[in-house]
């Protein structure tokens, strides 16, 4: 059995959880308090972050992007990156957009300020950081609207890792209650499809003690 | 002929230039002033950053990671990511380390403060930001020392994209003169091998008007 070291509101960890679910690979979750910087965990991943996937024979794989590419190579069905090189380049471009740009411009601000700071006793949320995160969220939701108006899935007609990367981020932001879904009907339709996938359901059951999600978070009809 | 939209001290652009060189793919360079946010360029890459590779038939590919994976798929020889999935996961983990972690913790601070601010007329360098960048550089050079003491190349016995990702970052920092090479003999040996590769030579000829590199920058024997 594989083990995934993760954090509940780490979008990178959520992305790998969904990929494992899509590929029907069994795994157990192990929450890692990355801020404690345990030497045993740093030995698995010197970057000190989650996710880290432990393979059955014990090898540790780190970095969400490297893990997803690895899973695609070892479990090619169903394909999540596509077949043609240009199609694959577009899936990977969108993954980088959500994994890196959305994470840095939105999730890091909102999840850190609204949840992690309180959780770690680091003081009050910084309202300026929250304002920046919310402002950036508006641009990103506009881009997601543009994409979902044009195609059934983000990279085109086929479900892919790009949808998983985006939904992993969106699910963290939706947990802290920051998305006004009525403003984004196409994104809402897309996210409703994501929520109804069996691979996504476990994320909707996530529940951080002392910081419950809004009621609509787990609703398939939101 | 392909066109690569780039910036001289964008490590991501340098990485793609080296990959194109290793795979002996002809291309012309086009410098893009990304800060001007030209609508024509944003139409090629809504993220607005470089590198962007224009394929011969005109399609634009964006995001350095997606471009490198694409080039590996379309020009598989020489292989830069390796053959076995676990080996490939290690190459990609190290790429993420340098592309993202080193970039965010070191290059963004030092290159932005020392060159881009002056170049764009954004005022004096922020000495605190430079101090943070230099401090982070020390940790990263220690990690590079650890890697280069153990193996011939960063991911093991074989030259890979990990070496390219790291050397692309290091070359930007070396351009601004911040590496005390005498402190890091193993990294120096590794970087000397990188500098002598034909794919790397064009980068050593880069010369930003008004901000020349230190003399040792282009020396193969530094």
Interface residues (C-beta under 8 A of the other chain):
Chain A: X46 X47 X55 X59 X61 X62 X63 X65 X66 X67 X69 X70 X73 X74 X85 X86 X88 X89 X90 X92 X93 X95 X96 X97 X100 X101 X143
Chain B: X46 X47 X55 X59 X61 X62 X63 X65 X66 X67 X69 X70 X73 X74 X85 X86 X88 X89 X90 X92 X93 X95 X96 X97 X100 X101 X143
